[in-house]
Amino acid sequence: MLPENKSKRLPSLPDSQFWVDGIMNELQEGIWSVDTNTNQFVYINQAVENIYGRHRNDFYENENLWLEVIYPSEQDSVKDCLYQAKNTGKADIEYHIFLSNGETRLVHHKFLYISTENNQKKYINSIITDISETQNLKSKLVKTQKESETKTHEFERLTHNIPGIIYQWKKNIDGSDKFIYISPNCQEICELDPADVQQNSSLMWELVHPDDLEAFWKSIAAAAQTLNNWQFKWRIITKSGIVKWLSGIAQSEKQSNGDLVWYGVLLDISEKQAALRERKQTEVALQKSEARNRAFLEAIPDLLFRFSKEGEYLDFKAPNEDDLAVPINEIIGRNIKEILPPSLAQQFLDNIELTVSTRKLQVSEYQIIPIGGKLQDFEARFSVVDDSEEVFVVVRNITERKQAELALRESERRFRAVFDSMFQFMGLLEPNGTILEVNQTYLNLFSVDNLEFVGLPFWELPGWLPETISEIEKSVNGARKGEFVRYEVDFKKNDGNLLTIDFSIKPIFDEAKNIVLLIAEGRDISERKRAELERDRFFTVSLDLLCIGGFDGYFKRINPAWEDTFGYTQRELLSTPFIQIVHPEDRYATIKVFQQNVRGKMVVVNFENRCQARDGSYKWLSWNVVSFPNDRLIYAIARDVSDRKRAEFALQHSEAKFREIAVREALINRINSMIRNSLELDTILDNTVAEIYNHLQVN
């Protein structure tokens, strides 16, 4: 407060209107107010003339002039926006206008619908911003101007609807300060009651962001020292915690006592700052994108060309000059017809014309002998550049790809030949069991075409018996989990005959261990099964002892004759080393024969040994043995020859007795002969004793 002797009255209404007009007319935004009762303009600022290129009197004289200068196609939208403002209190729109000199501009128009307290008067206030060049800069420094004096309540009405805070602030020479006047928008922008701010200016300074506080006061001090206009942008933090950007502009007036009175406007530019930040971020992102695109283009190994519609080379990039038809320095400015062979040049021109006319990508392949000197395959992709008639062409050397495709087709041909010529039938399945393909062997079995099965579940193939379908589906589910499934199953041919097949499903994995394919295979083993059945019948009914032994010394399989002959159960014989039932005196010879079989070739070996039965008796066996080293198995047939051995032993005993009787008879005959031929008793006795001793083989 000034001392009583120095106090001044507030500026009179005309004085206030004068500085308000000065501020209003400094605004770049056009401001006007229309009385809705009379549809007449009651206020138009200088910026309207600058934006519309017409004198404000033109608007006073023709209240529809502002609408008439709008693009005809946009007038209805503007009328709708005005109607919306009358219903909701405010609305905004962007549209184009014609200036009197023929120039066009893009403006942003904000409508504010207000009324006096008694609703006797209603106004449409407008804020028009020229956004032809900087569309996002919506809130700028404003100064107002008033051409005629109005009453105090009209001044308040105008200041209330100005998009910002109008203020009069006094900075005393002793350092104190006070807001002489601050407009009602202080409540909306700063969340402060204007009356409270007039009573205590520190409420406004307490909102200044701590990081901006020092620079804020320095800017005011610098403007006060030079008496230049003050301009500054800073942040505030409102009581609700919202951070806002404010832009301030003011003129200072030095009083006779050295005090400074500032007349200014504060604008909320939060949206503008956000737009600027967004634009900067967009620019940075665009720069990064351009850098990435440049790096991407540099990294592309393909030839890049830009052609005119007529086929003239406008620009190009060639990472590998050997792929070009002519040297680099002979390309730009020349026509395709001058560089490429006639037929290829025409192919390029046709694709260029088609690309321009349809605006669609065209792809073409061709062969040419480039600078490198070897025939090469290329693929060219034609696309239009933006909305122009220039064509961008990417040319890639596909020689290796073509060679790979040729090799792949040859590999496919070989695979198909092997696949279809196999004796067993095969099917390629998706992991879920859907049939992709079956080979010719299966097709021949049913005299059908491959396409009849593609897309069917594997278990729905014809030939499966009803009772096996669920088992086949279960096998597919097991394979899709990574299991290898194999078993024997019956299969019904097209003629009704049954086949027994050795069936399997194998999963195929990719590098990531994911199952990508199932291979189902079936091999006809019907003949083998019949042979096995006959073999098993022979094996079962044979009276001979049949067995299969392993190189580990254990029986692997025996026929029932073993149980009948020795009294052991089959389990006992299969779980006991064979050598344990062999007679101790025969074990060495048996082991020797076994070792010879293990080391030898498939030669039949015959031998005999004795084996112990469960009752403790031994039986003589005559063996025929042959080994199969690759399978590490020994196949043997043994026959019980115990009766024959007993007969042989009895015969040998009888022969010995017969020989002994014959020897005795010969001895008696010799003694009788000696007696008949000699009369000397001593000689006869000596010779007889000698013969007896010789016969008895004793000394």
Secondary structure, 3 states (H helix, E strand, C coil): CCCHHHCCCCCCHHHHHHHHHHHHCCCCCEEEEEECCCCEEEEECHHHHHHHCCCHHHHHHCCCHHHHCECHHHHHHHHHHHHHHHHHCEEEEEEEEECCCCCEEEEEEEEEEEECCCCCCEEEEEEEEECCCCCCCCCCCCCCCCCCCCCHHHHHHHHHHCCCEEEEEEECCCCCEEEEEECCHHHHHHCCCHHHHHHCCHHHHCCECHHHHHHHHHHHHHHHHHCCCEEEEEEEECCCCCEEEEEEEEEEEECCCCCEEEEEEEEECHHHHHHHHHHHHHHHHHHHHHHHHHHHHHHCCCEEEEECCCCEEEEEECCCHHHCCCCHHHCCCCEHHHHCCHHHHHHHHHHHHHHHHHCCCEEEEEEECCCCCCCEEEEEEEEECCCCCCEEEEEEECHHHHHHHHHHHHHHHHHHHHHHHCCCEEEEECCCCEEEEECHHHHHHHCCCHHHCCCCEHHHCCCECHHHHHHHHHHHHHHHCCCCEEEEEEEECCCCCEEEEEEEEEEEECCCCCEEEEEEEEEECHHHHHHHHHHHHHHHHCCCEEEEEECCCEEEEECHHHHHHHCCCHHHHHCCEHHHHECHHHHHHHHHHHHHHHHCCCCCEEEEEEEECCCCCEEEEEEEEEEECCCCEEEEEEEECHHHHHHHHHHHHHHHHHHHHHHHHHHHHHHHHHHHHCCCHHHHHHHHHHHHHHHHCCC
